[in-house]
Amino acid sequence: MPHLTVRVLEPQLEGNEPALIAALTDAVVEVYGEWARDVVVIHLDGVPAGRWGLRGKPVDEAPPAITFGIREGAFTRPDSGELIARLVRTVTDATADVLGAHLRDTIAVELVATPSGRTSIGGVIVDD
């Protein structure tokens, strides 16, 4: 299951939540296919004003930071380079489309691989 956690300043996020959830879900579906729509999980973490700092100072606007949790197997597929590039590109584009194109070149996407047997659903380990 693809899990995306998006950290963004609350004032930038406010009112954009439904559009951002829809856009990120669509971005994942664009890469993985329609089957993924039912298993994509999006967490939006709004950081209160004054609690995000860059270069040692609080900021009023900051680039979104996205952590994308995927199974480790995505990195070992024969097409992994293309898959990873598409995931990063579609997630970045979707975020910029909703929160502002001026942020596009600063949006950070971190792909975090989860090894087989290290996730569970309903208390049961899920293997790849």
Backbone as XML, in Angstrom:
<?xml version="1.0"?>
<chain id="A" units="angstrom">
  <residue number="1" name="MET">
    <atom name="N" x="0.829" y="-1.187" z="0.000"/>
    <atom name="CA" x="0.000" y="0.000" z="0.000"/>
    <atom name="C" x="0.869" y="1.246" z="0.000"/>
  </residue>
  <residue number="2" name="PRO">
    <atom name="N" x="0.673" y="2.106" z="-0.953"/>
    <atom name="CA" x="1.400" y="3.372" z="-0.933"/>
    <atom name="C" x="0.867" y="4.281" z="0.176"/>
  </residue>
  <residue number="3" name="HIS">
    <atom name="N" x="1.774" y="4.776" z="1.001"/>
    <atom name="CA" x="1.430" y="5.718" z="2.070"/>
    <atom name="C" x="2.188" y="7.012" z="1.817"/>
  </residue>
  <residue number="4" name="LEU">
    <atom name="N" x="1.474" y="8.117" z="1.769"/>
    <atom name="CA" x="2.113" y="9.412" z="1.588"/>
    <atom name="C" x="1.798" y="10.290" z="2.776"/>
  </residue>
  <residue number="5" name="THR">
    <atom name="N" x="2.834" y="10.872" z="3.362"/>
    <atom name="CA" x="2.677" y="11.851" z="4.425"/>
    <atom name="C" x="3.213" y="13.165" z="3.893"/>
  </residue>
  <residue number="6" name="VAL">
    <atom name="N" x="2.365" y="14.183" z="3.907"/>
    <atom name="CA" x="2.735" y="15.490" z="3.390"/>
    <atom name="C" x="2.774" y="16.466" z="4.556"/>
  </residue>
  <residue number="7" name="ARG">
    <atom name="N" x="3.942" y="17.060" z="4.758"/>
    <atom name="CA" x="4.087" y="18.091" z="5.786"/>
    <atom name="C" x="4.154" y="19.436" z="5.086"/>
  </residue>
  <residue number="8" name="VAL">
    <atom name="N" x="3.276" y="20.334" z="5.512"/>
    <atom name="CA" x="3.191" y="21.649" z="4.894"/>
    <atom name="C" x="2.695" y="22.633" z="5.940"/>
  </residue>
  <residue number="9" name="LEU">
    <atom name="N" x="3.067" y="23.886" z="5.798"/>
    <atom name="CA" x="2.575" y="24.887" z="6.739"/>
    <atom name="C" x="1.055" y="24.966" z="6.683"/>
  </residue>
  <residue number="10" name="GLU">
    <atom name="N" x="0.442" y="25.035" z="7.843"/>
    <atom name="CA" x="-1.019" y="25.055" z="7.945"/>
    <atom name="C" x="-1.666" y="26.123" z="7.056"/>
  </residue>
  <residue number="11" name="PRO">
    <atom name="N" x="-1.156" y="27.368" z="7.045"/>
    <atom name="CA" x="-1.793" y="28.373" z="6.187"/>
    <atom name="C" x="-1.745" y="28.010" z="4.693"/>
  </residue>
  <residue number="12" name="GLN">
    <atom name="N" x="-0.705" y="27.316" z="4.259"/>
    <atom name="CA" x="-0.621" y="26.883" z="2.867"/>
    <atom name="C" x="-1.592" y="25.739" z="2.587"/>
  </residue>
  <residue number="13" name="LEU">
    <atom name="N" x="-1.827" y="24.911" z="3.579"/>
    <atom name="CA" x="-2.669" y="23.731" z="3.424"/>
    <atom name="C" x="-4.149" y="24.055" z="3.545"/>
  </residue>
  <residue number="14" name="GLU">
    <atom name="N" x="-4.478" y="24.980" z="4.408"/>
    <atom name="CA" x="-5.862" y="25.281" z="4.750"/>
    <atom name="C" x="-6.734" y="25.518" z="3.519"/>
  </residue>
  <residue number="15" name="GLY">
    <atom name="N" x="-7.790" y="24.724" z="3.430"/>
    <atom name="CA" x="-8.731" y="24.825" z="2.326"/>
    <atom name="C" x="-8.350" y="24.010" z="1.106"/>
  </residue>
  <residue number="16" name="ASN">
    <atom name="N" x="-7.124" y="23.507" z="1.080"/>
    <atom name="CA" x="-6.643" y="22.722" z="-0.063"/>
    <atom name="C" x="-6.647" y="21.217" z="0.201"/>
  </residue>
  <residue number="17" name="GLU">
    <atom name="N" x="-7.073" y="20.819" z="1.382"/>
    <atom name="CA" x="-6.981" y="19.412" z="1.773"/>
    <atom name="C" x="-7.671" y="18.458" z="0.789"/>
  </residue>
  <residue number="18" name="PRO">
    <atom name="N" x="-8.957" y="18.661" z="0.460"/>
    <atom name="CA" x="-9.603" y="17.715" z="-0.458"/>
    <atom name="C" x="-8.929" y="17.657" z="-1.827"/>
  </residue>
  <residue number="19" name="ALA">
    <atom name="N" x="-8.546" y="18.800" z="-2.356"/>
    <atom name="CA" x="-7.901" y="18.830" z="-3.672"/>
    <atom name="C" x="-6.544" y="18.137" z="-3.636"/>
  </residue>
  <residue number="20" name="LEU">
    <atom name="N" x="-5.789" y="18.323" z="-2.546"/>
    <atom name="CA" x="-4.475" y="17.703" z="-2.450"/>
    <atom name="C" x="-4.590" y="16.190" z="-2.304"/>
  </residue>
  <residue number="21" name="ILE">
    <atom name="N" x="-5.525" y="15.735" z="-1.495"/>
    <atom name="CA" x="-5.747" y="14.290" z="-1.344"/>
    <atom name="C" x="-6.123" y="13.669" z="-2.678"/>
  </residue>
  <residue number="22" name="ALA">
    <atom name="N" x="-7.038" y="14.292" z="-3.402"/>
    <atom name="CA" x="-7.469" y="13.774" z="-4.703"/>
    <atom name="C" x="-6.314" y="13.782" z="-5.703"/>
  </residue>
  <residue number="23" name="ALA">
    <atom name="N" x="-5.554" y="14.875" z="-5.751"/>
    <atom name="CA" x="-4.457" y="14.985" z="-6.720"/>
    <atom name="C" x="-3.360" y="13.966" z="-6.443"/>
  </residue>
  <residue number="24" name="LEU">
    <atom name="N" x="-3.012" y="13.766" z="-5.178"/>
    <atom name="CA" x="-1.971" y="12.790" z="-4.843"/>
    <atom name="C" x="-2.431" y="11.366" z="-5.128"/>
  </residue>
  <residue number="25" name="THR">
    <atom name="N" x="-3.685" y="11.083" z="-4.817"/>
    <atom name="CA" x="-4.231" y="9.753" z="-5.130"/>
    <atom name="C" x="-4.183" y="9.514" z="-6.633"/>
  </residue>
  <residue number="26" name="ASP">
    <atom name="N" x="-4.609" y="10.499" z="-7.411"/>
    <atom name="CA" x="-4.576" y="10.376" z="-8.871"/>
    <atom name="C" x="-3.148" y="10.190" z="-9.380"/>
  </residue>
  <residue number="27" name="ALA">
    <atom name="N" x="-2.183" y="10.855" z="-8.748"/>
    <atom name="CA" x="-0.779" y="10.727" z="-9.158"/>
    <atom name="C" x="-0.290" y="9.294" z="-8.966"/>
  </residue>
  <residue number="28" name="VAL">
    <atom name="N" x="-0.629" y="8.696" z="-7.843"/>
    <atom name="CA" x="-0.225" y="7.309" z="-7.583"/>
    <atom name="C" x="-0.912" y="6.370" z="-8.572"/>
  </residue>
  <residue number="29" name="VAL">
    <atom name="N" x="-2.190" y="6.602" z="-8.814"/>
    <atom name="CA" x="-2.948" y="5.771" z="-9.759"/>
    <atom name="C" x="-2.358" y="5.888" z="-11.167"/>
  </residue>
  <residue number="30" name="GLU">
    <atom name="N" x="-1.900" y="7.083" z="-11.525"/>
    <atom name="CA" x="-1.293" y="7.277" z="-12.851"/>
    <atom name="C" x="-0.087" y="6.372" z="-13.053"/>
  </residue>
  <residue number="31" name="VAL">
    <atom name="N" x="0.659" y="6.123" z="-11.988"/>
    <atom name="CA" x="1.859" y="5.288" z="-12.084"/>
    <atom name="C" x="1.532" y="3.812" z="-11.895"/>
  </residue>
  <residue number="32" name="TYR">
    <atom name="N" x="0.765" y="3.480" z="-10.859"/>
    <atom name="CA" x="0.506" y="2.082" z="-10.522"/>
    <atom name="C" x="-0.686" y="1.472" z="-11.244"/>
  </residue>
  <residue number="33" name="GLY">
    <atom name="N" x="-1.641" y="2.279" z="-11.621"/>
    <atom name="CA" x="-2.863" y="1.768" z="-12.232"/>
    <atom name="C" x="-4.045" y="1.957" z="-11.301"/>
  </residue>
  <residue number="34" name="GLU">
    <atom name="N" x="-5.223" y="1.780" z="-11.851"/>
    <atom name="CA" x="-6.472" y="2.052" z="-11.128"/>
    <atom name="C" x="-6.628" y="1.206" z="-9.860"/>
  </residue>
  <residue number="35" name="TRP">
    <atom name="N" x="-6.037" y="0.019" z="-9.832"/>
    <atom name="CA" x="-6.169" y="-0.841" z="-8.652"/>
    <atom name="C" x="-5.659" y="-0.146" z="-7.383"/>
  </residue>
  <residue number="36" name="ALA">
    <atom name="N" x="-4.696" y="0.765" z="-7.547"/>
    <atom name="CA" x="-4.068" y="1.412" z="-6.391"/>
    <atom name="C" x="-4.984" y="2.412" z="-5.691"/>
  </residue>
  <residue number="37" name="ARG">
    <atom name="N" x="-6.003" y="2.905" z="-6.385"/>
    <atom name="CA" x="-6.892" y="3.917" z="-5.795"/>
    <atom name="C" x="-7.462" y="3.465" z="-4.447"/>
  </residue>
  <residue number="38" name="ASP">
    <atom name="N" x="-7.804" y="2.201" z="-4.337"/>
    <atom name="CA" x="-8.432" y="1.699" z="-3.109"/>
    <atom name="C" x="-7.456" y="1.473" z="-1.961"/>
  </residue>
  <residue number="39" name="VAL">
    <atom name="N" x="-6.150" y="1.553" z="-2.215"/>
    <atom name="CA" x="-5.194" y="1.265" z="-1.149"/>
    <atom name="C" x="-4.255" y="2.431" z="-0.832"/>
  </residue>
  <residue number="40" name="VAL">
    <atom name="N" x="-4.368" y="3.537" z="-1.551"/>
    <atom name="CA" x="-3.522" y="4.703" z="-1.284"/>
    <atom name="C" x="-3.975" y="5.345" z="0.028"/>
  </residue>
  <residue number="41" name="VAL">
    <atom name="N" x="-3.013" y="5.663" z="0.876"/>
    <atom name="CA" x="-3.291" y="6.339" z="2.139"/>
    <atom name="C" x="-2.536" y="7.664" z="2.133"/>
  </residue>
  <residue number="42" name="ILE">
    <atom name="N" x="-3.252" y="8.760" z="2.378"/>
    <atom name="CA" x="-2.655" y="10.089" z="2.394"/>
    <atom name="C" x="-2.834" y="10.682" z="3.791"/>
  </residue>
  <residue number="43" name="HIS">
    <atom name="N" x="-1.734" y="11.150" z="4.373"/>
    <atom name="CA" x="-1.764" y="11.861" z="5.652"/>
    <atom name="C" x="-1.295" y="13.281" z="5.390"/>
  </residue>
  <residue number="44" name="LEU">
    <atom name="N" x="-2.075" y="14.247" z="5.774"/>
    <atom name="CA" x="-1.685" y="15.643" z="5.634"/>
    <atom name="C" x="-1.362" y="16.193" z="7.012"/>
  </residue>
  <residue number="45" name="ASP">
    <atom name="N" x="-0.124" y="16.589" z="7.200"/>
    <atom name="CA" x="0.306" y="17.165" z="8.472"/>
    <atom name="C" x="0.513" y="18.655" z="8.285"/>
  </residue>
  <residue number="46" name="GLY">
    <atom name="N" x="-0.408" y="19.440" z="8.822"/>
    <atom name="CA" x="-0.272" y="20.882" z="8.768"/>
    <atom name="C" x="0.548" y="21.375" z="9.947"/>
  </residue>
  <residue number="47" name="VAL">
    <atom name="N" x="1.618" y="22.078" z="9.659"/>
    <atom name="CA" x="2.493" y="22.612" z="10.693"/>
    <atom name="C" x="2.037" y="24.034" z="11.010"/>
  </residue>
  <residue number="48" name="PRO">
    <atom name="N" x="1.739" y="24.338" z="12.271"/>
    <atom name="CA" x="1.288" y="25.682" z="12.622"/>
    <atom name="C" x="2.317" y="26.752" z="12.249"/>
  </residue>
  <residue number="49" name="ALA">
    <atom name="N" x="1.806" y="27.924" z="11.942"/>
    <atom name="CA" x="2.684" y="29.062" z="11.628"/>
    <atom name="C" x="3.667" y="29.265" z="12.781"/>
  </residue>
  <residue number="50" name="GLY">
    <atom name="N" x="4.890" y="29.583" z="12.433"/>
    <atom name="CA" x="5.925" y="29.801" z="13.436"/>
    <atom name="C" x="6.665" y="28.551" z="13.857"/>
  </residue>
  <residue number="51" name="ARG">
    <atom name="N" x="6.229" y="27.388" z="13.366"/>
    <atom name="CA" x="6.873" y="26.124" z="13.758"/>
    <atom name="C" x="7.634" y="25.464" z="12.614"/>
  </residue>
  <residue number="52" name="TRP">
    <atom name="N" x="7.871" y="26.196" z="11.551"/>
    <atom name="CA" x="8.670" y="25.686" z="10.436"/>
    <atom name="C" x="9.773" y="26.694" z="10.211"/>
  </residue>
  <residue number="53" name="GLY">
    <atom name="N" x="10.995" y="26.231" z="10.226"/>
    <atom name="CA" x="12.110" y="27.153" z="10.066"/>
    <atom name="C" x="13.023" y="26.759" z="8.934"/>
  </residue>
  <residue number="54" name="LEU">
    <atom name="N" x="13.560" y="27.764" z="8.274"/>
    <atom name="CA" x="14.571" y="27.575" z="7.238"/>
    <atom name="C" x="15.689" y="28.572" z="7.490"/>
  </residue>
  <residue number="55" name="ARG">
    <atom name="N" x="16.918" y="28.103" z="7.354"/>
    <atom name="CA" x="18.083" y="28.957" z="7.547"/>
    <atom name="C" x="18.070" y="29.653" z="8.916"/>
  </residue>
  <residue number="56" name="GLY">
    <atom name="N" x="17.556" y="28.955" z="9.925"/>
    <atom name="CA" x="17.579" y="29.466" z="11.289"/>
    <atom name="C" x="16.469" y="30.414" z="11.660"/>
  </residue>
  <residue number="57" name="LYS">
    <atom name="N" x="15.464" y="30.583" z="10.774"/>
    <atom name="CA" x="14.383" y="31.525" z="11.062"/>
    <atom name="C" x="13.034" y="30.918" z="10.706"/>
  </residue>
  <residue number="58" name="PRO">
    <atom name="N" x="11.984" y="31.276" z="11.471"/>
    <atom name="CA" x="10.642" y="30.833" z="11.095"/>
    <atom name="C" x="10.253" y="31.449" z="9.753"/>
  </residue>
  <residue number="59" name="VAL">
    <atom name="N" x="9.465" y="30.698" z="8.970"/>
    <atom name="CA" x="9.047" y="31.174" z="7.654"/>
    <atom name="C" x="7.530" y="31.156" z="7.521"/>
  </residue>
  <residue number="60" name="ASP">
    <atom name="N" x="7.027" y="32.006" z="6.632"/>
    <atom name="CA" x="5.590" y="32.065" z="6.351"/>
    <atom name="C" x="5.188" y="31.102" z="5.248"/>
  </residue>
  <residue number="61" name="GLU">
    <atom name="N" x="6.163" y="30.696" z="4.445"/>
    <atom name="CA" x="5.900" y="29.748" z="3.366"/>
    <atom name="C" x="7.090" y="28.811" z="3.284"/>
  </residue>
  <residue number="62" name="ALA">
    <atom name="N" x="6.812" y="27.539" z="3.072"/>
    <atom name="CA" x="7.881" y="26.548" z="3.010"/>
    <atom name="C" x="7.526" y="25.506" z="1.962"/>
  </residue>
  <residue number="63" name="PRO">
    <atom name="N" x="8.542" y="24.882" z="1.382"/>
    <atom name="CA" x="8.259" y="23.818" z="0.416"/>
    <atom name="C" x="7.711" y="22.592" z="1.131"/>
  </residue>
  <residue number="64" name="PRO">
    <atom name="N" x="6.671" y="21.991" z="0.588"/>
    <atom name="CA" x="6.138" y="20.770" z="1.183"/>
    <atom name="C" x="7.190" y="19.665" z="1.230"/>
  </residue>
  <residue number="65" name="ALA">
    <atom name="N" x="7.136" y="18.867" z="2.273"/>
    <atom name="CA" x="8.017" y="17.704" z="2.420"/>
    <atom name="C" x="7.138" y="16.460" z="2.407"/>
  </residue>
  <residue number="66" name="ILE">
    <atom name="N" x="7.400" y="15.581" z="1.468"/>
    <atom name="CA" x="6.555" y="14.403" z="1.271"/>
    <atom name="C" x="7.371" y="13.144" z="1.525"/>
  </residue>
  <residue number="67" name="THR">
    <atom name="N" x="6.856" y="12.286" z="2.380"/>
    <atom name="CA" x="7.445" y="10.970" z="2.592"/>
    <atom name="C" x="6.508" y="9.957" z="1.955"/>
  </residue>
  <residue number="68" name="PHE">
    <atom name="N" x="7.049" y="9.162" z="1.048"/>
    <atom name="CA" x="6.260" y="8.196" z="0.283"/>
    <atom name="C" x="6.750" y="6.809" z="0.666"/>
  </residue>
  <residue number="69" name="GLY">
    <atom name="N" x="5.964" y="6.093" z="1.449"/>
    <atom name="CA" x="6.313" y="4.747" z="1.864"/>
    <atom name="C" x="5.827" y="3.728" z="0.848"/>
  </residue>
  <residue number="70" name="ILE">
    <atom name="N" x="6.762" y="2.949" z="0.321"/>
    <atom name="CA" x="6.425" y="1.910" z="-0.647"/>
    <atom name="C" x="7.194" y="0.642" z="-0.300"/>
  </residue>
  <residue number="71" name="ARG">
    <atom name="N" x="6.749" y="-0.449" z="-0.852"/>
    <atom name="CA" x="7.426" y="-1.719" z="-0.596"/>
    <atom name="C" x="8.784" y="-1.754" z="-1.276"/>
  </residue>
  <residue number="72" name="GLU">
    <atom name="N" x="9.712" y="-2.369" z="-0.619"/>
    <atom name="CA" x="11.083" y="-2.471" z="-1.101"/>
    <atom name="C" x="11.164" y="-3.073" z="-2.504"/>
  </residue>
  <residue number="73" name="GLY">
    <atom name="N" x="10.243" y="-3.949" z="-2.816"/>
    <atom name="CA" x="10.227" y="-4.602" z="-4.125"/>
    <atom name="C" x="10.149" y="-3.628" z="-5.286"/>
  </residue>
  <residue number="74" name="ALA">
    <atom name="N" x="9.622" y="-2.440" z="-5.050"/>
    <atom name="CA" x="9.540" y="-1.438" z="-6.118"/>
    <atom name="C" x="10.923" y="-1.020" z="-6.590"/>
  </residue>
  <residue number="75" name="PHE">
    <atom name="N" x="11.929" y="-1.152" z="-5.732"/>
    <atom name="CA" x="13.285" y="-0.740" z="-6.067"/>
    <atom name="C" x="14.091" y="-1.837" z="-6.765"/>
  </residue>
  <residue number="76" name="THR">
    <atom name="N" x="13.552" y="-3.049" z="-6.805"/>
    <atom name="CA" x="14.289" y="-4.153" z="-7.417"/>
    <atom name="C" x="13.652" y="-4.633" z="-8.716"/>
  </residue>
  <residue number="77" name="ARG">
    <atom name="N" x="12.562" y="-4.011" z="-9.107"/>
    <atom name="CA" x="11.919" y="-4.376" z="-10.370"/>
    <atom name="C" x="12.826" y="-3.993" z="-11.535"/>
  </residue>
  <residue number="78" name="PRO">
    <atom name="N" x="12.700" y="-4.686" z="-12.663"/>
    <atom name="CA" x="13.513" y="-4.324" z="-13.830"/>
    <atom name="C" x="13.290" y="-2.871" z="-14.286"/>
  </residue>
  <residue number="79" name="ASP">
    <atom name="N" x="12.096" y="-2.351" z="-14.061"/>
    <atom name="CA" x="11.770" y="-0.979" z="-14.477"/>
    <atom name="C" x="11.822" y="0.004" z="-13.312"/>
  </residue>
  <residue number="80" name="SER">
    <atom name="N" x="12.587" y="-0.333" z="-12.259"/>
    <atom name="CA" x="12.564" y="0.477" z="-11.037"/>
    <atom name="C" x="12.992" y="1.923" z="-11.272"/>
  </residue>
  <residue number="81" name="GLY">
    <atom name="N" x="13.985" y="2.151" z="-12.107"/>
    <atom name="CA" x="14.428" y="3.516" z="-12.363"/>
    <atom name="C" x="13.320" y="4.369" z="-12.946"/>
  </residue>
  <residue number="82" name="GLU">
    <atom name="N" x="12.630" y="3.817" z="-13.923"/>
    <atom name="CA" x="11.513" y="4.533" z="-14.556"/>
    <atom name="C" x="10.358" y="4.699" z="-13.579"/>
  </residue>
  <residue number="83" name="LEU">
    <atom name="N" x="10.049" y="3.648" z="-12.827"/>
    <atom name="CA" x="8.951" y="3.700" z="-11.862"/>
    <atom name="C" x="9.198" y="4.784" z="-10.815"/>
  </residue>
  <residue number="84" name="ILE">
    <atom name="N" x="10.372" y="4.810" z="-10.252"/>
    <atom name="CA" x="10.704" y="5.778" z="-9.206"/>
    <atom name="C" x="10.662" y="7.199" z="-9.761"/>
  </residue>
  <residue number="85" name="ALA">
    <atom name="N" x="11.215" y="7.401" z="-10.950"/>
    <atom name="CA" x="11.192" y="8.733" z="-11.568"/>
    <atom name="C" x="9.757" y="9.189" z="-11.813"/>
  </residue>
  <residue number="86" name="ARG">
    <atom name="N" x="8.904" y="8.292" z="-12.271"/>
    <atom name="CA" x="7.497" y="8.648" z="-12.514"/>
    <atom name="C" x="6.780" y="8.974" z="-11.210"/>
  </residue>
  <residue number="87" name="LEU">
    <atom name="N" x="7.027" y="8.191" z="-10.149"/>
    <atom name="CA" x="6.398" y="8.462" z="-8.861"/>
    <atom name="C" x="6.779" y="9.845" z="-8.349"/>
  </residue>
  <residue number="88" name="VAL">
    <atom name="N" x="8.074" y="10.136" z="-8.373"/>
    <atom name="CA" x="8.547" y="11.429" z="-7.881"/>
    <atom name="C" x="7.963" y="12.569" z="-8.716"/>
  </residue>
  <residue number="89" name="ARG">
    <atom name="N" x="7.968" y="12.412" z="-10.020"/>
    <atom name="CA" x="7.462" y="13.460" z="-10.913"/>
    <atom name="C" x="5.957" y="13.686" z="-10.725"/>
  </residue>
  <residue number="90" name="THR">
    <atom name="N" x="5.174" y="12.611" z="-10.693"/>
    <atom name="CA" x="3.717" y="12.790" z="-10.593"/>
    <atom name="C" x="3.306" y="13.346" z="-9.232"/>
  </residue>
  <residue number="91" name="VAL">
    <atom name="N" x="3.964" y="12.904" z="-8.167"/>
    <atom name="CA" x="3.649" y="13.412" z="-6.825"/>
    <atom name="C" x="4.047" y="14.883" z="-6.708"/>
  </residue>
  <residue number="92" name="THR">
    <atom name="N" x="5.214" y="15.239" z="-7.240"/>
    <atom name="CA" x="5.653" y="16.637" z="-7.219"/>
    <atom name="C" x="4.696" y="17.509" z="-8.020"/>
  </residue>
  <residue number="93" name="ASP">
    <atom name="N" x="4.347" y="17.075" z="-9.219"/>
    <atom name="CA" x="3.430" y="17.846" z="-10.065"/>
    <atom name="C" x="2.066" y="18.027" z="-9.400"/>
  </residue>
  <residue number="94" name="ALA">
    <atom name="N" x="1.543" y="16.963" z="-8.809"/>
    <atom name="CA" x="0.229" y="17.042" z="-8.160"/>
    <atom name="C" x="0.249" y="18.034" z="-7.005"/>
  </residue>
  <residue number="95" name="THR">
    <atom name="N" x="1.307" y="18.003" z="-6.224"/>
    <atom name="CA" x="1.428" y="18.919" z="-5.087"/>
    <atom name="C" x="1.535" y="20.361" z="-5.561"/>
  </residue>
  <residue number="96" name="ALA">
    <atom name="N" x="2.367" y="20.594" z="-6.567"/>
    <atom name="CA" x="2.529" y="21.948" z="-7.107"/>
    <atom name="C" x="1.242" y="22.457" z="-7.750"/>
  </residue>
  <residue number="97" name="ASP">
    <atom name="N" x="0.502" y="21.576" z="-8.401"/>
    <atom name="CA" x="-0.762" y="21.980" z="-9.033"/>
    <atom name="C" x="-1.755" y="22.503" z="-8.004"/>
  </residue>
  <residue number="98" name="VAL">
    <atom name="N" x="-1.733" y="21.924" z="-6.815"/>
    <atom name="CA" x="-2.689" y="22.322" z="-5.777"/>
    <atom name="C" x="-2.160" y="23.478" z="-4.922"/>
  </residue>
  <residue number="99" name="LEU">
    <atom name="N" x="-0.905" y="23.397" z="-4.499"/>
    <atom name="CA" x="-0.382" y="24.380" z="-3.546"/>
    <atom name="C" x="0.336" y="25.565" z="-4.194"/>
  </residue>
  <residue number="100" name="GLY">
    <atom name="N" x="0.636" y="25.442" z="-5.468"/>
    <atom name="CA" x="1.255" y="26.564" z="-6.172"/>
    <atom name="C" x="2.470" y="26.150" z="-6.975"/>
  </residue>
  <residue number="101" name="ALA">
    <atom name="N" x="2.471" y="26.532" z="-8.242"/>
    <atom name="CA" x="3.567" y="26.179" z="-9.146"/>
    <atom name="C" x="4.891" y="26.768" z="-8.684"/>
  </residue>
  <residue number="102" name="HIS">
    <atom name="N" x="4.848" y="27.885" z="-7.971"/>
    <atom name="CA" x="6.089" y="28.514" z="-7.499"/>
    <atom name="C" x="6.853" y="27.631" z="-6.505"/>
  </residue>
  <residue number="103" name="LEU">
    <atom name="N" x="6.188" y="26.626" z="-5.943"/>
    <atom name="CA" x="6.841" y="25.716" z="-4.993"/>
    <atom name="C" x="7.467" y="24.501" z="-5.675"/>
  </residue>
  <residue number="104" name="ARG">
    <atom name="N" x="7.143" y="24.262" z="-6.929"/>
    <atom name="CA" x="7.512" y="23.026" z="-7.607"/>
    <atom name="C" x="8.989" y="22.655" z="-7.456"/>
  </residue>
  <residue number="105" name="ASP">
    <atom name="N" x="9.876" y="23.585" z="-7.700"/>
    <atom name="CA" x="11.309" y="23.281" z="-7.688"/>
    <atom name="C" x="11.884" y="23.070" z="-6.289"/>
  </residue>
  <residue number="106" name="THR">
    <atom name="N" x="11.056" y="23.242" z="-5.261"/>
    <atom name="CA" x="11.540" y="23.069" z="-3.887"/>
    <atom name="C" x="10.846" y="21.939" z="-3.138"/>
  </residue>
  <residue number="107" name="ILE">
    <atom name="N" x="9.861" y="21.303" z="-3.752"/>
    <atom name="CA" x="9.125" y="20.213" z="-3.106"/>
    <atom name="C" x="10.055" y="19.009" z="-2.944"/>
  </residue>
  <residue number="108" name="ALA">
    <atom name="N" x="10.143" y="18.500" z="-1.722"/>
    <atom name="CA" x="10.988" y="17.339" z="-1.435"/>
    <atom name="C" x="10.129" y="16.083" z="-1.349"/>
  </residue>
  <residue number="109" name="VAL">
    <atom name="N" x="10.539" y="15.040" z="-2.049"/>
    <atom name="CA" x="9.866" y="13.745" z="-1.991"/>
    <atom name="C" x="10.906" y="12.717" z="-1.569"/>
  </residue>
  <residue number="110" name="GLU">
    <atom name="N" x="10.636" y="12.053" z="-0.460"/>
    <atom name="CA" x="11.520" y="11.002" z="0.046"/>
    <atom name="C" x="10.810" y="9.664" z="-0.097"/>
  </residue>
  <residue number="111" name="LEU">
    <atom name="N" x="11.410" y="8.754" z="-0.827"/>
    <atom name="CA" x="10.856" y="7.413" z="-0.985"/>
    <atom name="C" x="11.459" y="6.527" z="0.093"/>
  </residue>
  <residue number="112" name="VAL">
    <atom name="N" x="10.602" y="5.905" z="0.881"/>
    <atom name="CA" x="11.048" y="5.056" z="1.981"/>
    <atom name="C" x="10.593" y="3.631" z="1.692"/>
  </residue>
  <residue number="113" name="ALA">
    <atom name="N" x="11.567" y="2.728" z="1.567"/>
    <atom name="CA" x="11.271" y="1.341" z="1.232"/>
    <atom name="C" x="11.038" y="0.516" z="2.487"/>
  </residue>
  <residue number="114" name="THR">
    <atom name="N" x="9.977" y="-0.262" z="2.457"/>
    <atom name="CA" x="9.673" y="-1.160" z="3.561"/>
    <atom name="C" x="9.954" y="-2.589" z="3.105"/>
  </residue>
  <residue number="115" name="PRO">
    <atom name="N" x="10.869" y="-3.282" z="3.786"/>
    <atom name="CA" x="11.175" y="-4.658" z="3.402"/>
    <atom name="C" x="9.958" y="-5.574" z="3.567"/>
  </residue>
  <residue number="116" name="SER">
    <atom name="N" x="9.953" y="-6.632" z="2.791"/>
    <atom name="CA" x="8.900" y="-7.631" z="2.876"/>
    <atom name="C" x="8.782" y="-8.141" z="4.312"/>
  </residue>
  <residue number="117" name="GLY">
    <atom name="N" x="7.556" y="-8.303" z="4.769"/>
    <atom name="CA" x="7.322" y="-8.818" z="6.107"/>
    <atom name="C" x="7.432" y="-7.781" z="7.202"/>
  </residue>
  <residue number="118" name="ARG">
    <atom name="N" x="7.539" y="-6.507" z="6.848"/>
    <atom name="CA" x="7.685" y="-5.454" z="7.853"/>
    <atom name="C" x="6.463" y="-4.542" z="7.944"/>
  </residue>
  <residue number="119" name="THR">
    <atom name="N" x="5.374" y="-4.930" z="7.312"/>
    <atom name="CA" x="4.125" y="-4.178" z="7.457"/>
    <atom name="C" x="3.008" y="-5.155" z="7.818"/>
  </residue>
  <residue number="120" name="SER">
    <atom name="N" x="1.965" y="-4.609" z="8.394"/>
    <atom name="CA" x="0.832" y="-5.459" z="8.746"/>
    <atom name="C" x="-0.476" y="-4.701" z="8.516"/>
  </residue>
  <residue number="121" name="ILE">
    <atom name="N" x="-1.513" y="-5.474" z="8.348"/>
    <atom name="CA" x="-2.864" y="-4.931" z="8.275"/>
    <atom name="C" x="-3.716" y="-5.779" z="9.202"/>
  </residue>
  <residue number="122" name="GLY">
    <atom name="N" x="-4.389" y="-5.118" z="10.098"/>
    <atom name="CA" x="-5.253" y="-5.822" z="11.039"/>
    <atom name="C" x="-4.508" y="-6.815" z="11.904"/>
  </residue>
  <residue number="123" name="GLY">
    <atom name="N" x="-3.259" y="-6.512" z="12.219"/>
    <atom name="CA" x="-2.477" y="-7.386" z="13.084"/>
    <atom name="C" x="-1.857" y="-8.580" z="12.391"/>
  </residue>
  <residue number="124" name="VAL">
    <atom name="N" x="-1.918" y="-8.607" z="11.069"/>
    <atom name="CA" x="-1.357" y="-9.725" z="10.311"/>
    <atom name="C" x="-0.266" y="-9.195" z="9.395"/>
  </residue>
  <residue number="125" name="ILE">
    <atom name="N" x="0.913" y="-9.818" z="9.427"/>
    <atom name="CA" x="2.030" y="-9.412" z="8.579"/>
    <atom name="C" x="1.641" y="-9.621" z="7.118"/>
  </residue>
  <residue number="126" name="VAL">
    <atom name="N" x="1.964" y="-8.616" z="6.303"/>
    <atom name="CA" x="1.692" y="-8.669" z="4.873"/>
    <atom name="C" x="3.023" y="-8.854" z="4.151"/>
  </residue>
  <residue number="127" name="ASP">
    <atom name="N" x="3.172" y="-9.921" z="3.384"/>
    <atom name="CA" x="4.385" y="-10.163" z="2.604"/>
    <atom name="C" x="4.144" y="-9.689" z="1.177"/>
  </residue>
  <residue number="128" name="ASP">
    <atom name="N" x="5.262" y="-9.376" z="0.488"/>
    <atom name="CA" x="5.173" y="-8.992" z="-0.915"/>
    <atom name="C" x="4.729" y="-10.165" z="-1.754"/>
  </residue>
</chain>
